[in-house]
Amino acid sequence: MRILIADDDAVTRKLLDATLRRHGWDVITANDGNAAWRAFEELKDKDSPALAILDWMMPGVEGIEICRRLRATPGFESVYVILLTSRSNKADLAEGLSAGANDYIGKPFDPVELEARVRVGERMVMLQQRLNARVTELEQALAHVKRLQGLLPICSYCKKVRNEANYWEQVDSYLMTHSDLDFTHGICPTCSDKMMKQLDESTV
């Protein structure tokens, strides 16, 4: 999982970077809010960070504002955000969570607590990714089912159907193209009796 760290304090940024890398996470860093937002935009649709640790107070764009932007930007809505802050006032923390933060950790941070909170975030990211994949599968399945809904022009004489290209084709061919169906061919009792009757008549 890729993690973005944004903090204007070089010492804190390096400590965060070293702590997370030690546990095997892929980390990118930004020294202020503007650099953090540019990183998200540049990596969109490529290998965008799934989790971000944002200092609340930074030059340019503050962490809480980045959080708001992420929640309002398609493709970034599910980024798991941990705010890093020295604020402990309940009203401030409530403001951060209302802006869309998933969690917060106090400054100076404790490495053990940091790992624990990031692992919670990682589990949430994995669950969200699996849910998104499942939704995509269901949407594809629904689209597949819908292909065989609606009016289907069929000839009342030869029983061919008219396809999307306005050509007439056999029903079995059409269904094999538009579904997962396959066919085995045989003769039904009615047609068998009819053929036998015709054969008997032709030999008389």
C-alpha positions in Angstrom: 0.0 0.0 0.0 1.3 3.5 -0.9 1.2 6.1 1.8 1.6 9.9 1.4 3.1 11.9 4.3 2.7 15.6 4.2 4.4 17.7 6.9 6.3 20.9 6.7 8.6 19.9 9.7 11.5 18.1 8.2 12.3 16.1 11.4 8.7 14.9 11.8 8.5 14.0 8.1 11.7 11.9 8.2 10.6 10.1 11.4 7.3 9.3 9.9 9.0 8.1 6.7 11.5 5.9 8.5 8.8 4.4 10.8 6.5 3.4 8.0 9.2 2.1 5.7 10.5 -0.1 8.5 7.2 -1.8 8.4 7.3 -2.4 4.7 5.0 0.4 3.4 5.6 2.3 0.2 6.0 5.9 1.2 6.1 9.3 -0.6 6.6 12.6 1.1 5.6 16.2 0.6 6.9 19.2 2.5 3.7 21.2 2.4 0.1 21.1 1.5 0.5 22.3 -2.1 3.1 19.6 -2.8 0.8 17.0 -1.3 -2.1 18.0 -3.5 0.2 18.0 -6.6 1.3 14.5 -5.7 -2.3 13.3 -5.6 -3.1 14.9 -9.0 0.1 13.6 -10.7 -0.5 10.1 -9.5 -4.2 9.9 -10.2 -5.2 6.7 -12.1 -1.6 5.4 -11.7 -0.4 4.4 -8.3 -2.2 7.0 -6.2 -1.7 6.8 -2.4 -4.5 4.9 -0.7 -3.7 6.4 2.7 -2.5 9.8 3.7 -1.0 11.2 6.9 -1.5 15.0 6.8 -0.2 17.6 9.2 -3.2 19.8 10.1 -1.3 23.1 9.9 1.0 23.5 6.9 2.0 26.3 4.6 -0.2 26.7 1.5 -3.0 24.2 1.9 -3.6 22.8 5.4 -4.2 19.2 6.0 -7.9 19.7 6.8 -8.4 21.5 3.5 -6.7 18.6 1.6 -9.1 16.3 3.3 -12.1 18.3 2.1 -10.7 18.3 -1.5 -10.1 14.6 -1.5 -13.7 13.9 -0.4 -15.0 16.2 -3.1 -12.8 14.9 -6.0 -13.9 11.8 -8.0 -11.3 9.1 -7.7 -10.0 10.3 -4.3 -13.2 9.9 -2.2 -12.0 6.7 -0.5 -8.4 7.8 0.4 -8.0 6.9 4.1 -6.8 10.1 5.9 -5.1 10.4 9.2 -4.6 13.9 10.5 -1.5 14.6 12.4 -2.1 17.4 14.9 -1.0 18.9 18.2 -4.6 20.0 18.8 -6.4 18.1 21.5 -9.5 20.2 21.8 -12.6 18.1 21.1 -14.1 20.8 18.9 -11.0 20.8 16.7 -11.0 17.0 16.5 -14.7 17.0 15.6 -14.0 19.6 12.9 -11.3 17.4 11.4 -13.5 14.3 11.3 -16.4 16.4 9.9 -14.1 17.5 7.1 -13.7 13.8 6.1 -10.7 12.6 8.1 -10.9 8.9 9.1 -8.6 9.2 12.1 -6.1 11.4 13.9 -2.8 11.1 15.8 -1.3 13.6 18.2 2.1 15.3 17.9 4.6 14.2 18.9 3.5 10.8 17.6 4.2 7.5 19.2 5.7 5.0 16.7 3.7 2.1 18.1 0.4 4.0 18.0 1.2 5.2 14.5 1.7 1.6 13.2 -1.5 0.5 14.9 -3.6 3.3 13.3 -2.0 2.8 9.9 -2.8 -0.9 10.0 -6.4 -0.1 10.8 -6.4 2.2 7.8 -4.8 -0.5 5.7 -7.5 -3.0 6.6 -10.2 -0.4 5.7 -8.5 0.3 2.4 -8.4 -3.4 1.5 -12.1 -3.9 2.5 -13.0 -0.9 0.3 -11.0 -2.2 -2.6 -12.7 -5.6 -2.4 -16.1 -4.0 -2.1 -15.4 -1.8 -5.2 -14.3 -4.9 -7.1 -17.4 -6.8 -6.1 -19.6 -3.9 -7.2 -17.9 -3.8 -10.6 -18.5 -7.5 -11.0 -22.2 -7.1 -10.2 -22.5 -4.1 -12.5 -21.0 -6.1 -15.3 -23.2 -9.1 -14.6 -26.3 -6.8 -14.6 -25.2 -5.2 -17.9 -24.8 -8.7 -19.3 -28.3 -9.7 -18.3 -29.8 -6.5 -19.7 -28.4 -7.4 -23.1 -31.3 -9.9 -23.5 -34.0 -7.6 -22.3 -36.4 -5.5 -24.4 -38.1 -6.1 -27.7 -36.5 -8.6 -30.1 -37.8 -8.5 -33.7 -38.4 -12.1 -34.9 -39.7 -13.3 -38.3 -43.1 -15.0 -37.9 -42.3 -17.4 -40.8 -38.6 -18.5 -40.6 -38.2 -17.5 -36.9 -34.9 -15.6 -37.6 -34.2 -12.6 -35.4 -33.0 -9.2 -36.4 -29.7 -8.2 -34.7 -28.3 -4.7 -33.8 -26.7 -4.5 -37.3 -30.1 -4.9 -38.9 -29.2 -8.4 -40.2 -31.4 -11.5 -39.8 -29.8 -14.5 -38.2 -30.9 -17.8 -36.6 -32.1 -17.6 -33.0 -29.5 -20.0 -31.7 -26.7 -18.0 -33.3 -28.1 -14.8 -31.8 -28.4 -16.2 -28.3 -24.9 -17.6 -28.4 -23.5 -14.2 -29.3 -25.5 -12.3 -26.6 -25.2 -14.8 -23.7 -23.2 -17.6 -22.2 -25.6 -20.2 -23.7 -24.4 -23.0 -25.9 -26.6 -25.4 -27.9 -26.8 -29.1 -28.6 -29.1 -30.0 -31.6 -31.7 -32.7 -31.7 -35.2 -33.3 -33.0 -38.3 -32.7 -30.9 -41.1 -35.3 -30.9 -43.5 -33.2 -32.9 -40.9 -32.6 -35.7 -39.8 -36.3 -35.5 -43.4 -37.4 -36.1 -43.8 -34.9 -38.9 -40.7 -36.1 -40.6 -41.6 -39.8 -40.2 -45.0 -39.1 -41.7 -43.5 -37.3 -44.7 -41.0 -40.2 -45.1 -43.8 -42.7 -45.0 -45.8 -40.7 -47.5 -42.9 -40.5 -49.9 -42.3 -44.2 -49.9 -45.9 -45.1 -50.8 
